[in-house]
Amino acid sequence: MGAAEQLAGEGLEVEVVDPRTIRPLDEELAEIAYRIGRRCFDDLDAPVERLTGADMPMPYNHHLEMQCVPDVPRAVAAAKRLLYLE
C-alpha cells in the first residue's frame, strides 16, 4: 500500500491485489493475471508482472528476511519498469 501511495503522489494510479497466501494458493485470484495476459495480451503495453516474496523458506535472520519480502522501493521500481519510466 505504501508503494501505491508513493506512486499516486507521482500521478500514477495502481491497484493492489494482495492474496495474502501462496500455500494454499487462492486459485481464483491467481487466475486474474493469467486471464489478463491471455485475453488482453495484444492490448497491453507490457506483460503482466507479479511482485511476490521469494519462493523459499523464510530465513530467521532479519536482514535475510528483508531480502525475501517485497518492500516499497522494489514495488515502486517494478511498477515504473512496467510503465517504461525506468
C-alpha positions in Angstrom: 0.0 0.0 0.0 2.9 2.3 0.7 4.1 1.8 -2.9 0.6 2.6 -4.2 0.6 5.8 -2.1 4.0 6.8 -3.3 3.1 6.2 -7.0 -0.2 8.1 -6.5 1.9 11.0 -5.3 3.7 10.9 -8.6 0.4 10.9 -10.5 0.4 7.1 -11.3 -2.7 5.1 -10.4 -2.2 1.4 -9.4 -4.4 -1.3 -7.9 -3.0 -3.5 -5.2 -4.1 -7.2 -5.2 -2.9 -9.0 -2.1 -4.0 -12.6 -1.9 -2.1 -13.0 1.5 -1.4 -16.7 1.0 0.6 -18.7 -1.6 0.2 -22.0 0.1 -2.6 -22.9 -0.3 -2.9 -20.7 -3.4 -6.1 -18.8 -4.0 -6.5 -20.2 -7.5 -9.5 -18.0 -8.3 -7.4 -14.8 -7.6 -4.3 -16.2 -9.3 -6.4 -16.8 -12.4 -6.8 -13.0 -12.8 -3.2 -12.5 -14.1 -3.5 -15.4 -16.4 -6.8 -14.2 -17.9 -5.5 -10.6 -18.4 -2.3 -11.9 -20.0 -4.1 -14.3 -22.3 -7.1 -12.3 -23.3 -5.6 -8.8 -23.4 -2.0 -9.5 -24.5 -2.3 -7.6 -27.7 -3.7 -4.5 -25.9 -1.1 -4.5 -23.1 2.0 -2.3 -23.3 3.9 -4.7 -21.1 3.4 -8.2 -19.9 1.6 -8.9 -16.7 4.1 -8.9 -13.8 3.7 -10.2 -10.2 5.6 -8.8 -7.3 5.9 -11.6 -4.7 8.2 -12.8 -2.0 10.9 -15.2 -2.8 9.7 -18.8 -3.1 11.8 -20.2 -0.3 11.6 -20.9 3.4 11.7 -17.6 5.3 15.1 -17.1 6.9 15.3 -16.4 10.7 17.9 -13.6 10.2 16.1 -10.3 9.9 18.4 -8.9 7.3 18.0 -12.0 5.1 14.2 -11.9 5.7 14.1 -8.3 4.3 15.8 -9.6 1.1 13.0 -12.2 0.7 9.9 -10.0 1.0 8.7 -7.2 -1.3 9.2 -3.7 0.0 8.1 -0.3 -1.1 11.2 0.5 -3.2 11.0 -2.8 -5.1 7.3 -2.4 -5.7 7.7 1.2 -7.0 10.6 0.1 -9.2 8.6 -2.8 -10.7 5.6 -0.5 -11.4 7.9 2.0 -13.1 9.5 -0.7 -15.2 6.1 -1.8 -16.4 5.3 1.8 -17.4 8.7 2.3 -19.1 9.5 5.0 -16.6 12.8 3.4 -15.6 
